[in-house]
């Protein structure tokens, strides 16, 4: 399918339903198109140019922004029930592709629109059935992408994301950052408390990391490697000082979970150590695999 911007602009502007279009092959997934109906429910006409996740979070909260980001990351279509200002909406997300230059990885967009659940068209029952079907399909896809313990991306899915983002960053000549976290003295924690408790600890640390993600394009995963398991965050941030501040905030968040660790050599509680690697993609002949090895 070819997308012509002039036609897309007319379709967006003419929609009676709140509608945004975001470009997802650029850092932070900026909103490139929005209509008057969206400005009316958001109470802010200035969404264009803003990161998509920030726009969604300001309107409907952080949890929804995370769910939207994860849906887009997976490249899937989805539908989510949302209540805004006393009205029930069906938030729909749909990938679009611009192949006007013959390249499938160019100009990738997502349409994000709020359909009033009690509006015209399909009945509410039909909409609920469609939403349930989409969620079931989403869950099946998630089982192949998610690590079963942490709920973060698994190694295979993360490698796919890294390869894609690295390719985009090479084209755009932008910088990527990787932060690898390891739980301090985790083998001793496992020895004392057993596998079930260790999995619970790892899951809670992973979710603390997930809650700290701020950029729409950031992604977290549990990566298995010859160097051991690591909780890894991929970010499009270019300021190393800010990346390190972000990593330290995660360290504080994990420490504040208050998970007792009687054999830790650093604290009474579970803590994490981290390593940061940053690279202007394509520079020095380093590929995505080598970039990941550096931080692991």
N, C-alpha and C positions, 0 to 999 in steps of 0.2 A: 504494500500500500504506500502511495506517495502522499505526503502531507504538503499542501500549499498553505503557507502562513496566512495569506490573505483570506482564503476560504475558512481556515481554522478560526481566525479572528472574528469573522462574521458569525460562525456557528456559536462561538463562546458568547459574543455580545448579544446574540439573539435568543439565548437560552433563558427561559423563565425560572430555571432552577439554578441555585448557587453553584458556580463552576469555576475551577481553577485548572490551569495547565502548568506543570512544572517540568523543567529540563533536568534529566537525571544523569546526563553524562558530563555534568559540571559539578565542582565541589559545592556542597551544601544544598544542591537541588533547588536552584532559585525558581520562584514562581515567574513565569514569563507572560501569562495571560490570566485575566480575571474579569468577571462581569459585575454589573451593577447589583444583581441579585445576591452575589456573595458579599459585596461591600455592605449591603443592607443588613445581613445577619451578623456580619463581623463588626459592624460599626466602625470600620476603618477602610477607606478606599486605597490605602497605600500598600497593599499586599505584594504588588508586582516588584520583583527584585529582591524580596525577602526570602530567606530559607523556608522551604515548605514546612519542615517540622516546627519551626518557630511560629508560623502562621496557624497551624493546626493546634499547637499547644496553647497559644493565646486564646483561641476560640473555644477549645473543648478539653483542655487538660493534657498533662504529660503522658499519661498511660495511653491515651488515644494516639498521641503523636508517635510514641514508640511502636504501637501496633501498625500505624500507617507506614512508618519507616521500614519495619521488618517485611511488610507486604511488598513494598516496592523493591527492597533488596532481593527478594525471592523472584521478582519479575512476574508476579501473578496478578490475576484479577480477583477482587474480593469485594465484599459488601458487609458493612458494620452498622449495627443499630446505634443511633446516637440521639440523645435528648438535648435540645438547645432551646433555652428560653420558653420552656413549656410545650414545645412542639417536638414530635418524634420524627427523625429523619433516618433515611437509609443512606449512609455514606458509602459511595461506590468508588472504586479505584480501578482504572483500566489502562493498561500499557498501550502506548502509541509508538509507531516507528516511522522515522523519516529516512527514506532510502533515495532521496532525490539525487544524491551523488553516486549511487550504486553501492554504497557501503552500509552494511547492516548495523554497524556499531556507531554510526553517526546520528546526531540529532535525535536522541532517544528522549521521549516525553511520557508523562503520565497525566491522565485526566482524573481529576478529583472532584466529584460533584455530590451535592446533598439533595437527595430526592425526598420530598415530603411523603412520609409513609402513608398518610391518609389521602394522598392526592389522586389524580386521575390515572387511568391505565389499569395495571394489574391490581387485584384486590389485595388487602392487607394479608390475607391468608396465603395468596400466591407469592407475595413478596417474602413472607416469613419462610415459606418452603424453599424459595430460591436461595435465601440467605443460609438456611440450614444445609442445603446442598453444597454451596460454596465453601462453608466452613468444614464440611466433611472432606471435600476435595483438598482443601488447604491442609487439613490435619494429615492426610495421606502423604502429601508432599513434604510436610514438616518432618514426618518420621524418617525420611531419607536424608534430610538436611540438618536436623538438630541432634546434638549430643544428648543421649537419654538421661544423663545424670544432671548436667548443668542447665539444660534448656537453651544453651548458646549454640551457634553453628558448630557442626563437627568439622573434622580436618578436611575432608573432601570438599564440602561446601565452601569452607573458608578459602581453600586454595583456588577454587573457581572465582570467588569474589576478588581475591588479590590479583589473579591474572587479568581479570577484566579491568579493574581499577588501575593497575599498573600500565596496561595498554593505553587507557585514556590519558593517564598522567604523562606518558611518553609523548603522546600527540600534543598535549597542552603545555608540555614543559613545566609541569608543576611538581611540588614536593609531596612525598608521602611519609607518614610516620608509623612505626610499629612499636608497641609497648608490650613486653612479655612479662607477666606476673607469675611468680611461683610462691606457694604457701611455705612459710619457713618451718623447717623441721617437720614436714608433713608425714614422713615415714614413721616418725616417733608417735605422732598423733594417731595414725592408723594402728600402730602396735598397741597403744593403750586402750583405744575405744572401739576398734574393730571397723570392718568395712562399711556397715550401715551408717554409723556415725560419721565416718570419714566422707562418705558420699554426701551426707547432709551438710557437712561443713563446706565441702567444695561447691555444692549447689548454692548455699547462702552467700559465699564469697563471689561466685559468678554473678548472682543477681544484684549484689552490691555494685559490681562493675557495670552491669547493664543500666542500673539506675543513674549512674554518673555520666553516661554518654550524653553529650550535648548537641553534637552536629548530626544532621540527618544522614550524612554519608558515613558516619562512624559505624563500625561493626565489631562485635566481640565474638570470640570463639574459644573452644577448648581444642588445642592443637596437640596431637600426639606426634612425637618425634624420637629419634635415637637419643636425644638429650633429655628426655623425660616429657611429661605433660606440662603444658603451659597454658595459662589463660592469656589470650592475645587480643589486643585491640588494634585495629587498622584505622588510621585517621588521615584526613587530607589537610591537617594543620601544618603550617610551614614555620611556626615560631617554636624553636626547641625549648625555650624557657617556659612557654605556656604549656607545652606537652608535658614537661616535667612537673609543673604545678598540678596538671590534671592527674598525673600518675600518683602524686603525693596525696591528692584528695581521695583517690581510691584507696590508698593505704590507710588513711584515717577512717574511711567508711568501713573497711574490713575490720580494723581494730575495734571500732565502736560496736560491732556486732556482739562483742563480749563473749566470744566462744572460748571457754577455758582450755588452756593448753599446758598441762603440768610439766611437760618435758621441753618446752620451748627454751632456746638459749637467748631469746631476745625480749620476751615479754611473758606475762602471765596468761596472755590471750593469743589467739590465732592472729598472725600478721602476715603480710606479703612483702616480698622484695620485687624489684622491677628492673628491667633493662630497656633502654630506649634506642631505637635505630631510626635515622632519618636519611632520606635520599631524594635528590632530584631524579625522577624516574628516567632511565636511559643513560644517565651520566656514568662514564667510566666503564661501560659495557656490562654493568651489573644487571642481571635479570631478576624477575620476581622471586624465583626459588632461592637465589643467593641472598637476596635482601632478607627473606624470612630466616634463612640459616644464620645470618649475622645476629639477629636478635634472640634466637633460640640457644 
